[in-house]
Amino acid sequence: MTPEEKRKLLEQLKALKIFPNNKLVKELRKQIQVKLERTKKKIPFVPPKETANFSRSSKLKKYHRYLRMIRDSFPNLKYNEIRKQFSERKKGQETDIPDVIWQNPSP
């Protein structure tokens, strides 16, 4: 918003003071104040790619942390085998790892 537009909004607020304080005047005053507050709160633009990468990385961190906790319970299995069994379990098939471990992998 340009300084000229901001000045006009402030003038409109001053002009509303001459009218009686009825419902319509209150609504107009509130709308103008909201517009003025929007100019103060400028949200920095974040490109979508940055937010997408951030959400993707946080989800992958959770996924790998979960699989590492299961690997701690089953040290004889390789990480890749645990990943395969996890994908099978998501499909609803039986796995060598019991359901108790999948539900709460913490030792």
N, C-alpha and C positions, 0 to 999 in steps of 0.2 A: 504494500500500500504506500502510495506516495505521500509526502508531507501535505500536499494540497488536499488530498482526500481526507486525511486525518483532521486537518483544520476545519473542513466542511462538516465532518461528523461532530466535532466539538461545538461548532456554531449551532448545529441542529439541536444539540443537547441544551444549549443556552436558550434557544428559541422556545423550547418546550416548557420553560419555566413560567411563561406568561399565561399558559392554559391552565384550567382547573385540573386538579389531580384526579382524573377519572381512570377507568380501566384502560381505555385506548391509549392515553398518554403514558401510563405506566408501561404498557407493552412496547410502545415505540422507544421509550427511554431504555428499556432493558435490551432491545434489539441493537440499539446504537452502542450501548456499553459492551455488548458481546463482540461486536465488530471491532471496537477499539482494543479489547483484550486479545483478540486474535492477532492483531498486529504486534503486540508485545511478545506473545509466545510464538516465536518462529521455530518450528521443528526442523532440525537439519535434515536435509535429504540424504537418505542412505540408499545407494543403488541396490536393486533386488539381488544382485549376484552376491554381495557381501552377506546379506541376511540368509540367503539360501546356503551358502557355504558354512556359515556359523551353525545353522540348525542341523545340517547334514553331519558336520563333524561332531556335534554334541551327541547326536543319536548313535553314531558309530562308536564313540567313546563308551557310551552305556553298553552297547552290544558287546564290545570286546572285553570290557571289565566283567560283564556277566559270564562270558565264556571262560575267562581266566579264573574266575572263582570256581567254576565247575572243574576246570583242569586241575586245580589244587586238590580237589577231592578224588580225582582219578588221574594220578600221575603216569599211569601206564599207557593212557591214550594220548595220541598226538592231537595237537590243536586242530588240525584239519579234520580229523575224525570226529571230534566234538562238534565242529561246525556242521558236518554232514548229518550227524544225529540230531542236532538242533533243528535243521531244516526238515528232517523227516518227522520230528515231533510236531512241528508247526502244521504239517500236512495231516496229522492225526494218526501216523503209523507208530508201531512199537519200536522202542530203542533199548539199547543195553543199559543205559543210565536210568535208574528208577525215577518215578515222578516226584518223589520227595526232594530229590536233589534239584530237579528243574524248578520246583516251586520256591525253594529256599537254599541257594547254593552256599550261603555263608557257613563256615565250619562251626 
